[in-house]
Amino acid sequence: MPGYPLTESVTSRWHRFVGAVGLRMLVANAAVGVLAGLAIAHVRLHLGMPGHKVLLWLTPIVAARLLARHPLGAATGALAAACVSLGLGGRFAGGVLLLPLIGVAGAVFDGFILFAEKRQLPGWLVVLLAGAGGLAASLVVVLKRILLPQFRTHIVLGVSGPPAQILSYAFFGLLAGLVGAAAAVAVRTIRRKRSNA
């Protein structure tokens, strides 16, 4: 009989499920994470500062999270980037044991953006909040640097050791959050103008 769960088509149940959890948007975030993982494994910026790779992986993940608007988008993208990089021999995640820190960093960023989305903040405020979220996420990631033995000493703003690493990671996290969010807000604005035209 129509209307009963047993006679409902599997396809319609699947479409309802996909719509409910935003599976397509989550897959989009994961795909961006995969591309970021490829970039981390193969692109060298040669900046010589701790945390500069945050620009390669966090910036596109921030933009994808803001455009796809899935509540777990950044965590999913960050874990995808870490797994792909690790699979290709990259050390961005700090090895298998420290890989969960990357997911936690993504979840921290998700929390900042959920706050902005629930309050429907204007674009410029979302960019600032994303910068703060990128900074916070980067401070989670710096833990892997502090936990792993270091053979080089970096000097940032006259300080060395762990404080220099924290400062450097914080800077690159802030920059990645601001750039990724500014790009996402610009894309949204262009879309809105085109749909209104």
KEKE-3310 file (N, C-alpha, C; in steps of 0.2 Angstrom, whole numbers, plus 5000, padded with zeros to 4 digits):
npx = (5004:5003:5012:5016:5030:5037:5033:5038:5049:5066:5075:5068:5069:5083:5086:5079:5087:5100:5097:5094:5105:5114:5123:5130:5136:5145:5153:5158:5166:5175:5181:5188:5197:5204:5211:5218:5227:5234:5241:5248:5257:5265:5268:5280:5283:5294:5296:5302:5297:5289:5273:5269:5263:5250:5244:5242:5233:5223:5217:5210:5201:5194:5187:5179:5171:5164:5156:5150:5143:5141:5139:5150:5160:5173:5181:5179:5185:5198:5203:5202:5212:5224:5224:5226:5238:5247:5246:5253:5265:5268:5272:5264:5253:5259:5261:5253:5248:5246:5237:5223:5223:5222:5209:5203:5207:5200:5187:5186:5187:5175:5166:5168:5162:5149:5144:5144:5135:5123:5120:5118:5128:5135:5145:5158:5160:5160:5172:5181:5179:5181:5195:5199:5195:5203:5215:5214:5212:5224:5232:5229:5234:5248:5252:5256:5268:5275:5275:5282:5299:5311:5324:5328:5330:5319:5318:5307:5301:5311:5310:5313:5312:5298:5289:5291:5287:5273:5269:5272:5263:5251:5250:5250:5238:5229:5230:5227:5213:5207:5210:5204:5190:5187:5188:5177:5166:5167:5164:5151:5145:5146:5138:5126:5123:5122:5111:5101:5102)
npy = (4994:5011:5024:5017:5012:5000:4998:5009:5016:5012:5021:5033:5034:5034:5047:5056:5054:5058:5071:5075:5074:5082:5076:5077:5090:5087:5078:5086:5095:5085:5081:5093:5093:5082:5086:5097:5089:5082:5094:5097:5086:5088:5101:5113:5127:5133:5142:5141:5143:5137:5129:5135:5127:5127:5136:5130:5119:5123:5135:5132:5123:5131:5140:5130:5125:5136:5139:5127:5124:5114:5107:5099:5101:5107:5098:5086:5089:5092:5080:5072:5078:5076:5062:5059:5066:5059:5046:5048:5049:5061:5072:5080:5078:5073:5060:5044:5043:5056:5061:5062:5075:5084:5083:5087:5100:5105:5103:5112:5124:5122:5125:5138:5144:5139:5146:5159:5156:5153:5165:5172:5182:5197:5197:5203:5201:5188:5185:5190:5182:5169:5171:5171:5158:5151:5154:5148:5134:5132:5133:5121:5112:5115:5108:5095:5098:5102:5091:5082:5077:5090:5096:5107:5124:5138:5155:5167:5183:5187:5177:5160:5142:5132:5144:5152:5143:5142:5156:5157:5147:5152:5164:5160:5152:5162:5170:5160:5158:5171:5173:5162:5163:5176:5174:5165:5173:5182:5174:5171:5183:5187:5176:5180:5192:5189:5180:5190:5198)
npz = (5000:4996:5005:5016:5025:5021:5008:5002:4990:4989:4983:4985:4999:5000:4994:5002:5014:5010:5007:5020:5028:5020:5012:4999:5000:5010:5004:4994:5002:5007:4995:4992:5002:4999:4987:4993:5001:4991:4986:4998:4999:4987:4984:4987:4997:5002:5012:5025:5038:5053:5051:5039:5029:5032:5025:5013:5015:5024:5019:5007:5012:5022:5013:5006:5016:5020:5008:5005:5017:5026:5042:5047:5038:5038:5047:5040:5028:5032:5038:5027:5019:5027:5027:5014:5011:5020:5015:5003:5007:5014:5028:5035:5044:5055:5056:5059:5072:5077:5068:5071:5078:5067:5062:5074:5074:5062:5067:5077:5069:5062:5072:5075:5063:5063:5073:5067:5056:5063:5068:5057:5052:5045:5029:5031:5045:5046:5039:5048:5059:5054:5052:5065:5069:5060:5066:5079:5075:5070:5081:5087:5079:5080:5091:5087:5082:5093:5101:5093:5091:5088:5076:5071:5075:5075:5073:5077:5077:5086:5096:5101:5099:5106:5108:5097:5087:5090:5088:5074:5068:5072:5065:5052:5052:5055:5043:5033:5037:5035:5021:5015:5019:5014:5000:4999:5003:4993:4982:4985:4985:4971:4965:4971:4965:4952:4952:4955:4944)
capx = (5000:5007:5012:5019:5038:5039:5032:5041:5055:5073:5078:5066:5072:5090:5086:5078:5093:5105:5095:5094:5112:5118:5129:5133:5140:5150:5157:5162:5171:5180:5185:5193:5202:5209:5215:5223:5231:5239:5245:5253:5262:5269:5270:5285:5283:5301:5296:5306:5294:5284:5266:5268:5259:5243:5241:5240:5227:5217:5214:5204:5196:5189:5182:5174:5167:5159:5152:5146:5139:5140:5142:5156:5164:5180:5183:5180:5191:5205:5205:5204:5219:5229:5225:5229:5245:5250:5246:5258:5272:5269:5272:5260:5249:5263:5261:5246:5246:5244:5232:5217:5224:5220:5202:5201:5208:5194:5181:5187:5185:5168:5163:5168:5158:5143:5142:5143:5130:5117:5118:5118:5132:5137:5151:5165:5161:5161:5179:5185:5178:5185:5202:5200:5194:5209:5221:5212:5213:5231:5235:5228:5239:5255:5253:5260:5275:5278:5275:5287:5306:5314:5331:5330:5327:5317:5317:5301:5300:5315:5309:5314:5309:5290:5285:5292:5282:5266:5268:5272:5257:5245:5250:5248:5231:5225:5230:5223:5206:5205:5210:5199:5184:5187:5187:5171:5162:5167:5160:5144:5142:5145:5132:5120:5122:5120:5104:5097:5102)
capy = (5000:5017:5027:5013:5012:4994:4999:5015:5014:5013:5027:5039:5034:5037:5054:5059:5053:5062:5078:5077:5075:5086:5072:5080:5095:5084:5075:5092:5096:5080:5082:5099:5090:5077:5091:5100:5084:5082:5100:5097:5081:5089:5108:5116:5134:5135:5148:5140:5144:5132:5131:5138:5123:5128:5140:5125:5115:5126:5140:5129:5120:5136:5142:5125:5125:5142:5138:5121:5125:5108:5108:5095:5101:5108:5092:5081:5091:5092:5073:5070:5081:5073:5055:5059:5068:5053:5041:5050:5050:5068:5072:5086:5076:5071:5052:5041:5044:5063:5063:5065:5082:5088:5082:5091:5107:5106:5103:5119:5129:5121:5128:5146:5145:5137:5152:5164:5154:5153:5172:5176:5188:5199:5194:5205:5199:5181:5184:5191:5176:5164:5172:5169:5151:5148:5154:5143:5128:5131:5132:5114:5109:5116:5103:5090:5101:5102:5084:5078:5080:5095:5096:5114:5130:5143:5162:5172:5190:5187:5171:5153:5136:5132:5150:5154:5139:5144:5162:5156:5143:5157:5169:5156:5150:5168:5172:5155:5159:5177:5173:5157:5166:5182:5171:5162:5178:5185:5170:5171:5190:5186:5172:5184:5197:5185:5178:5196:5201)
capz = (5000:4996:5011:5021:5025:5018:5001:4999:4986:4992:4980:4988:5006:5000:4992:5009:5019:5007:5008:5027:5031:5016:5010:4993:5003:5014:4999:4991:5007:5007:4989:4992:5007:4995:4983:4998:5003:4986:4986:5003:4997:4981:4983:4992:4997:5004:5017:5030:5044:5055:5050:5032:5025:5034:5020:5007:5017:5028:5015:5002:5017:5024:5007:5004:5022:5020:5002:5005:5023:5030:5049:5048:5032:5039:5050:5035:5023:5036:5039:5020:5017:5031:5025:5007:5012:5024:5010:4998:5010:5017:5035:5037:5049:5060:5057:5061:5079:5078:5063:5074:5079:5061:5063:5079:5071:5058:5071:5080:5064:5061:5078:5074:5057:5065:5077:5062:5052:5067:5069:5051:5053:5038:5027:5034:5051:5045:5037:5054:5063:5051:5054:5072:5068:5057:5071:5084:5072:5069:5087:5089:5075:5083:5096:5084:5081:5100:5103:5089:5092:5083:5076:5069:5079:5071:5077:5075:5081:5092:5101:5098:5102:5105:5107:5090:5083:5091:5084:5067:5067:5073:5060:5046:5053:5054:5036:5029:5038:5032:5014:5013:5020:5009:4994:4999:5003:4986:4977:4987:4982:4964:4964:4973:4960:4945:4952:4955:4938)
cpx = (5004:5006:5015:5026:5040:5038:5035:5048:5061:5076:5075:5068:5079:5090:5084:5083:5098:5103:5095:5101:5117:5124:5133:5138:5146:5155:5161:5167:5177:5184:5190:5199:5207:5214:5220:5228:5236:5243:5250:5259:5267:5271:5275:5285:5290:5301:5300:5303:5289:5277:5264:5263:5252:5240:5238:5234:5222:5213:5208:5199:5191:5184:5177:5169:5161:5154:5147:5141:5137:5143:5148:5161:5171:5184:5184:5185:5198:5207:5206:5211:5224:5230:5228:5237:5249:5251:5251:5265:5273:5269:5268:5256:5253:5263:5254:5244:5244:5239:5226:5217:5221:5213:5199:5201:5202:5188:5181:5185:5178:5164:5162:5163:5151:5140:5140:5136:5123:5115:5117:5122:5134:5144:5157:5166:5163:5169:5183:5185:5181:5193:5204:5199:5200:5215:5220:5214:5221:5235:5234:5233:5246:5257:5257:5267:5279:5279:5281:5294:5308:5321:5333:5327:5325:5316:5312:5300:5305:5315:5311:5311:5301:5287:5285:5287:5275:5265:5267:5265:5251:5245:5247:5241:5227:5224:5226:5215:5203:5205:5205:5192:5182:5185:5180:5165:5161:5163:5153:5141:5141:5139:5126:5118:5120:5113:5099:5097:5096)
cpy = (5006:5021:5024:5012:5006:4995:5005:5013:5016:5019:5033:5040:5037:5044:5058:5059:5058:5070:5080:5078:5080:5082:5074:5086:5093:5081:5081:5094:5091:5080:5088:5097:5086:5081:5094:5095:5082:5088:5099:5092:5083:5096:5110:5124:5137:5142:5148:5142:5139:5134:5134:5134:5123:5132:5135:5121:5119:5131:5137:5126:5125:5139:5137:5125:5130:5142:5132:5121:5119:5108:5104:5096:5102:5102:5087:5083:5090:5085:5070:5072:5077:5066:5055:5060:5062:5048:5042:5051:5057:5067:5077:5084:5074:5063:5050:5043:5051:5065:5065:5072:5087:5088:5087:5099:5109:5107:5110:5124:5128:5125:5135:5148:5144:5143:5157:5162:5155:5160:5176:5182:5190:5197:5196:5203:5191:5180:5185:5185:5170:5165:5169:5161:5148:5148:5149:5136:5127:5130:5125:5110:5109:5111:5097:5092:5101:5095:5080:5081:5084:5095:5103:5119:5136:5149:5166:5177:5190:5181:5165:5148:5136:5138:5153:5150:5141:5151:5161:5152:5148:5161:5166:5154:5156:5170:5167:5156:5165:5176:5168:5160:5172:5179:5168:5167:5182:5181:5170:5178:5190:5182:5176:5189:5194:5183:5184:5199:5199)
cpz = (5000:5003:5017:5020:5021:5010:4998:4996:4990:4989:4984:4995:5005:4998:4998:5013:5016:5008:5016:5030:5026:5013:5004:4996:5007:5009:4996:4996:5007:5001:4989:4997:5003:4990:4987:5000:4997:4985:4992:5002:4992:4980:4988:4991:4999:5008:5023:5037:5046:5054:5043:5028:5027:5029:5014:5009:5020:5023:5011:5007:5020:5019:5006:5010:5022:5014:5003:5011:5026:5037:5051:5043:5033:5042:5045:5030:5026:5036:5032:5018:5021:5029:5018:5007:5015:5019:5005:5001:5014:5025:5039:5043:5055:5061:5059:5068:5081:5073:5066:5076:5073:5061:5068:5077:5066:5061:5074:5075:5063:5066:5077:5068:5059:5069:5072:5059:5056:5068:5063:5051:5046:5036:5030:5041:5051:5043:5043:5059:5060:5052:5061:5073:5065:5062:5076:5081:5072:5075:5090:5085:5077:5088:5093:5083:5088:5103:5100:5091:5086:5082:5073:5074:5074:5076:5074:5080:5087:5097:5097:5101:5101:5105:5100:5085:5084:5087:5077:5065:5067:5068:5053:5046:5052:5047:5032:5031:5035:5024:5011:5013:5015:5002:4994:4999:4996:4981:4979:4984:4975:4962:4965:4967:4953:4946:4953:4948:4933)
residu = (MET:PRO:GLY:TYR:PRO:LEU:THR:GLU:SER:VAL:THR:SER:ARG:TRP:HIS:ARG:PHE:VAL:GLY:ALA:VAL:GLY:LEU:ARG:MET:LEU:VAL:ALA:ASN:ALA:ALA:VAL:GLY:VAL:LEU:ALA:GLY:LEU:ALA:ILE:ALA:HIS:VAL:ARG:LEU:HIS:LEU:GLY:MET:PRO:GLY:HIS:LYS:VAL:LEU:LEU:TRP:LEU:THR:PRO:ILE:VAL:ALA:ALA:ARG:LEU:LEU:ALA:ARG:HIS:PRO:LEU:GLY:ALA:ALA:THR:GLY:ALA:LEU:ALA:ALA:ALA:CYS:VAL:SER:LEU:GLY:LEU:GLY:GLY:ARG:PHE:ALA:GLY:GLY:VAL:LEU:LEU:LEU:PRO:LEU:ILE:GLY:VAL:ALA:GLY:ALA:VAL:PHE:ASP:GLY:PHE:ILE:LEU:PHE:ALA:GLU:LYS:ARG:GLN:LEU:PRO:GLY:TRP:LEU:VAL:VAL:LEU:LEU:ALA:GLY:ALA:GLY:GLY:LEU:ALA:ALA:SER:LEU:VAL:VAL:VAL:LEU:LYS:ARG:ILE:LEU:LEU:PRO:GLN:PHE:ARG:THR:HIS:ILE:VAL:LEU:GLY:VAL:SER:GLY:PRO:PRO:ALA:GLN:ILE:LEU:SER:TYR:ALA:PHE:PHE:GLY:LEU:LEU:ALA:GLY:LEU:VAL:GLY:ALA:ALA:ALA:ALA:VAL:ALA:VAL:ARG:THR:ILE:ARG:ARG:LYS:ARG:SER:ASN:ALA)
# end
